[in-house]
Amino acid sequence: MSLSEFQLIERFFAGLGAARADVRLGHGDDAALVDCGGATLALAVDTLIEGVHFPADAPAASIGHKLLAVNLSDMAAMGAEPAWALLALTLPAVDETRLAAIREGLDALASRHGLALIGGDTTRGESLVASLFVAGHAGEDALRRDGARPGDWVWVSGAPGEAAAGLALWQASVRDGPGVAQLLRRLHWPEPRVALGRGLRGVASAAVDVSDGVVADAGHLAHRSGVALTIRAADLPLSPALTACAGERAMEYALAGGDDYELLFTAPEAASEAVRRAADAAGVTVHPVGGVAAGRAEVTVIDADGAPMKVARGGYRHFDGGGGGR
C-alpha cells in the first residue's frame, strides 16, 4: 500500500532545512507557529485541485470562497487572526468570466476577515490548481493539537456531515428538495469558525479543524496529544437537512464525512460554561460529544448503549486509494 500524505510528510519533509530557534511549532498541526519581531504568527497553506477538492462544475465564485475558507479554517483551529495571503494559480486556459467569479468569491470572504492578498504566482497547466498561503497573528496562547488531557470533554461545532452529504447530492445531480440547498451550500460555501477559534484561546486545551471527518480528525488530535478519545455517536448533532436527505446514512456522514471545516476541540469540564459563552459570542452552536482518557492514542466511537461502533475511514486520501473525492 502506498504511503498516505501524512506519512509522506513525516518521511521525506519533516525537519527539512535548518533548525531555527524562532520556529515554535512545525509540521503536524493545522498551521505552523513562528516568532517574528516579538509576535507569534500562524502560517498555513492549502491546495485545491479541480475534480479532487471541488467538482469541475462547481459555481465559480464558490471556488474562490472555498480556497480561502479551508485556509481560514486552519487559522481558526489555532485561534489565529488571519492577515495576509499569497496565491499560486495554475490554469489550463484563460476564462475571464470564470476568473472574475473566482476573484469575487475570494475577495468577499477576504474582506469579511480583514485579509489582504499581497502576491503570488500564475502558471499554465493541465487543470485548475489553486494554492493559498495564509499568515496571521496567533499569540502566546495559540490553540494546538497536543494539549488534550485525561478528563477533558470533546466538543464539536456546527453540524458535521452536511458537506459530505451535499457532495453526494451534487454528484447525483440533485439540486432541489427539502434540505438540499442547505447541504449544497455547506459543500460549496463552507464557513470557517475563525471567531470561535479566537474565543477558545485560553479555554480549550486542544483543537483541530474537521476537514477529513470527525473521527479522522479526532484521531489526529489523539495522536498529537497522546491520549485516547471516545466519541458518543448519539450526541453528534444531526441537522434536519442531513437526516432528511441522507436518511440511514446521516450518522455515517456525520462521523466520517469531510469538508465541513468545523472545529473539534477539547476542554476541561470546568470550562464548559466558558466554551458555551465563546460559542454564543461567535454565533456558532457547539455540542459535547465525548471525552478524553489516558491510554493508547486512538479514537473509539460508541453507540447509545456504550458499545463500540465500526466506522468507515473518513476523508480523502491522495495516495493510498482511500476516500472518494472531495
C-alpha positions in Angstrom: 0.0 0.0 0.0 1.3 3.5 -0.9 2.2 6.0 1.8 -0.5 8.4 2.9 0.1 12.1 2.5 0.8 12.3 6.3 3.3 9.5 6.1 5.0 11.2 3.1 5.4 14.4 5.0 6.8 12.6 8.0 9.3 10.5 6.0 10.5 13.0 3.4 9.9 16.5 4.6 9.7 16.7 8.4 12.7 18.5 9.8 13.9 19.6 6.4 16.3 22.5 6.4 17.9 24.4 9.2 16.8 24.1 12.8 15.7 27.7 13.8 15.0 28.9 17.3 12.2 31.1 16.1 10.1 28.1 15.0 7.7 27.4 17.9 5.7 24.6 16.1 6.5 22.9 12.8 4.6 20.2 10.9 1.9 18.1 12.4 -0.7 20.8 13.3 -3.2 22.8 11.4 -0.7 25.6 11.0 2.9 26.3 11.9 3.8 28.8 14.6 6.8 31.1 14.3 8.1 34.0 16.4 8.6 37.2 14.4 9.6 40.6 15.9 8.0 39.9 19.2 4.8 38.4 17.8 3.7 34.9 17.1 2.5 34.2 13.6 0.5 31.2 12.3 1.3 30.0 8.8 -0.7 27.6 6.7 -1.0 26.6 3.0 -3.6 24.5 1.2 -4.1 23.4 -2.4 -7.4 22.8 -4.2 -7.4 20.7 -7.4 -10.3 20.7 -9.8 -12.1 17.3 -9.8 -10.4 16.4 -6.4 -11.3 19.1 -3.9 -14.2 20.6 -5.8 -16.3 19.4 -8.7 -15.4 20.7 -12.1 -19.0 22.2 -12.4 -18.9 23.9 -9.0 -20.1 27.5 -9.1 -17.0 29.5 -10.0 -17.4 32.0 -7.1 -17.5 29.2 -4.7 -14.1 28.0 -5.8 -12.5 31.3 -4.7 -14.5 31.2 -1.4 -13.6 27.7 -0.6 -9.9 28.2 -1.4 -9.7 30.8 1.3 -12.2 29.1 3.7 -10.1 26.0 4.0 -7.0 28.1 5.0 -9.1 30.2 7.4 -10.3 27.0 9.0 -6.6 26.2 9.7 -6.3 29.6 11.3 -9.4 29.0 13.3 -8.0 25.7 14.7 -5.0 27.7 16.0 -7.2 30.5 17.4 -5.3 32.8 15.0 -6.4 36.1 13.4 -5.8 35.9 9.6 -4.0 38.8 8.0 -2.1 38.1 4.7 -2.3 35.7 1.8 -0.3 34.6 -1.3 -2.0 32.9 -4.2 -0.4 30.4 -6.7 -2.8 29.7 -9.5 -2.4 27.2 -12.4 -4.8 27.5 -15.3 -5.4 25.3 -18.4 -6.7 28.4 -20.2 -7.8 32.0 -19.5 -11.5 32.0 -19.0 -12.1 35.6 -18.0 -15.7 35.1 -16.9 -14.8 32.2 -14.6 -11.7 34.0 -13.2 -13.8 37.1 -12.4 -16.2 34.9 -10.4 -13.4 33.1 -8.6 -12.0 36.5 -7.7 -15.4 37.7 -6.5 -15.8 34.7 -4.1 -12.2 35.0 -2.8 -12.5 38.8 -2.3 -15.8 38.7 -0.5 -14.5 36.3 2.2 -11.1 38.0 2.5 -12.9 41.4 3.0 -15.0 39.9 5.8 -12.0 38.7 7.6 -9.7 41.7 7.1 -7.3 39.7 5.0 -5.1 41.1 2.2 -3.9 39.2 -0.8 -0.4 40.5 -1.2 1.2 38.5 -4.0 1.6 35.1 -5.7 2.3 33.4 -9.0 0.3 32.3 -12.1 1.2 29.4 -14.4 -0.4 27.3 -17.2 -1.1 23.6 -16.6 -3.5 20.8 -17.5 -6.2 21.6 -14.9 -7.2 24.3 -12.4 -5.0 24.1 -9.3 -5.0 26.8 -6.7 -2.7 27.1 -3.7 -3.1 29.7 -1.0 -0.6 30.6 1.7 -2.1 32.4 4.7 -0.4 34.1 7.7 -2.0 35.6 10.8 -1.5 36.6 14.4 -1.7 33.7 16.8 -0.4 35.0 20.2 1.2 33.1 23.1 -1.9 31.1 23.9 -2.4 29.7 20.4 -4.5 26.6 20.2 -2.7 23.4 19.2 -3.5 19.7 18.7 -1.2 18.4 21.5 -2.9 19.8 24.7 -5.8 17.4 25.3 -5.6 15.8 28.8 -7.5 12.9 30.5 -10.8 14.2 31.9 -11.3 16.8 29.2 -14.6 16.8 27.3 -14.6 16.6 23.5 -16.7 19.2 21.7 -17.7 19.8 18.1 -19.1 22.9 16.4 -21.9 23.1 14.0 -23.5 20.1 12.3 -20.9 17.7 10.8 -21.7 15.6 7.8 -23.6 18.1 5.8 -20.8 18.8 3.3 -20.3 15.1 2.5 -24.0 14.6 2.0 -24.0 17.7 -0.2 -21.3 16.2 -2.4 -23.3 13.0 -2.8 -26.3 15.1 -3.9 -24.3 17.2 -6.3 -22.7 14.2 -7.9 -26.1 12.7 -8.3 -27.3 15.9 -10.0 -29.9 16.5 -7.1 -30.4 20.2 -6.8 -33.9 20.5 -5.3 -35.8 19.1 -2.3 -36.1 19.5 1.4 -32.8 20.4 3.0 -30.9 20.1 -0.3 -30.0 23.8 -0.6 -28.5 23.8 2.9 -26.3 20.8 2.2 -25.1 22.2 -1.2 -24.3 25.5 0.5 -22.2 23.7 3.1 -20.4 21.9 0.3 -19.6 24.9 -1.8 -19.6 27.7 0.7 -18.1 26.4 4.0 -18.0 28.9 6.9 -14.6 28.9 8.7 -15.0 29.2 12.5 -12.5 31.9 13.0 -14.3 33.8 15.7 -15.0 30.7 17.6 -11.3 29.7 17.4 -10.3 33.1 18.8 -12.8 32.8 21.6 -11.5 29.4 22.6 -8.0 30.6 23.3 -7.3 30.2 27.0 -10.4 28.0 27.2 -9.9 24.9 25.0 -7.0 22.6 25.7 -6.6 21.4 22.1 -8.3 21.9 18.7 -8.3 20.6 15.2 -10.4 21.6 12.2 -12.8 19.0 10.7 -11.6 18.7 7.2 -11.3 14.9 6.9 -14.2 13.9 9.1 -14.9 13.9 12.9 -13.3 10.5 13.6 -10.3 11.0 11.3 -9.5 14.5 12.7 -10.2 13.4 16.3 -7.5 10.7 15.5 -5.0 13.5 14.6 -5.7 15.2 17.9 -5.5 12.0 19.9 -2.1 11.2 18.2 -0.6 14.6 18.9 -1.8 14.7 22.5 -1.0 11.1 23.3 -4.5 10.3 24.7 -7.5 8.1 24.0 -10.7 9.8 22.7 -14.2 8.5 22.9 -16.9 9.8 20.6 -20.5 9.2 21.6 -22.3 8.9 18.3 -25.7 9.6 19.9 -24.5 13.0 20.9 -23.4 14.1 17.5 -25.7 16.9 16.2 -27.5 15.6 13.1 -29.2 18.5 11.3 -32.8 18.2 10.0 -31.4 18.8 6.5 -28.9 16.0 6.8 -31.4 13.5 8.2 -34.0 14.5 5.5 -31.6 14.0 2.6 -29.3 11.2 3.9 -31.7 9.0 5.8 -29.9 6.0 7.3 -26.5 7.3 6.1 -26.8 10.5 8.2 -24.7 9.1 11.0 -22.1 7.8 8.6 -21.7 11.3 7.0 -21.5 12.9 10.5 -18.8 10.6 11.7 -16.7 10.1 8.6 -17.7 12.8 6.1 -15.1 15.5 5.3 -15.1 19.1 4.1 -17.3 20.6 7.0 -14.5 22.8 8.3 -16.0 22.8 11.8 -13.8 22.7 14.9 -13.3 19.7 17.1 -11.8 20.6 20.4 -11.2 19.5 24.0 -11.6 21.4 27.2 -11.8 20.7 30.9 -15.2 20.0 32.3 -14.9 23.1 34.4 -14.6 25.2 31.3 -17.9 24.2 29.8 -19.7 27.5 30.5 -16.7 29.4 29.1 -16.9 27.2 26.0 -20.6 28.0 25.6 -20.0 31.7 26.1 -17.3 31.7 23.4 -19.7 29.9 21.0 -22.6 32.3 21.7 -20.3 35.2 21.1 -19.2 33.7 17.8 -22.8 32.8 16.8 -21.9 29.1 16.5 -23.5 26.1 18.1 -21.3 23.6 20.0 -22.0 20.2 21.4 -20.1 18.0 23.9 -19.7 14.6 22.1 -17.2 12.6 24.0 -14.3 12.5 26.4 -10.6 12.1 26.8 -8.8 9.4 28.8 -5.3 8.1 29.4 -4.4 5.2 27.1 -3.5 4.4 23.5 -3.7 7.3 21.1 -6.8 6.3 19.2 -10.5 7.1 18.8 -13.3 4.8 19.9 -16.9 5.5 18.8 -19.7 4.2 21.0 -23.4 3.9 20.4 -26.2 4.9 22.8 -25.6 1.7 24.9 -21.9 2.3 25.2 -21.0 -0.4 22.7 -18.1 0.2 20.2 -19.2 1.0 16.7 -17.3 0.3 13.5 -16.8 3.5 11.5 -15.6 3.6 7.8 -12.5 5.5 7.2 -13.2 9.2 6.6 -11.5 11.8 4.5 -10.0 11.8 1.0 -6.6 10.1 0.7 -4.4 11.2 -2.2 -2.0 8.2 -2.4 -3.4 5.1 -0.7 -6.5 4.5 -2.7 -9.0 5.5 0.0 -11.7 8.1 0.0 -13.9 9.1 -2.8 -13.0 12.7 -3.7 -13.9 15.9 -2.0 
